[in-house]
Amino acid sequence: MTKAEIVNEISRTTGLEKAAVLTTVESFMDVVKEAMAGGQNVYLRGFGSFIIKTRKEKTARNISKNTSIKIPEHKIPAFKPSKVFLAEVK
């Protein structure tokens, strides 16, 4: 499902204008991105959590050059669905 499809569905079910729904959806995504960029997790009860995971440093191999390189510790965004969400998907 794309962002446009999400906006259309919300607009259809709520009766709000598509422009207002689009602004709201984009604002939500901006707030989540800014919070996570600032090191905060975002918790949405009954839906899930947008969390920051830390990947530890590891050694990787460049097969074409037959060399080893170190990949430093880094952070990645992740989504962890709630138990209610998982139950509905299963």
PyMOL commands that set and color helices and strands:
alter all, ss='L'
color gray80, all
select helices_A, chain A and resi 3-14+18-37+83-89
alter helices_A, ss='H'
color red, helices_A
select strands_A, chain A and resi 42-44+48-55+58-62+67-71+74-81
alter strands_A, ss='S'
color yellow, strands_A
deselect
rebuild
show_as cartoon
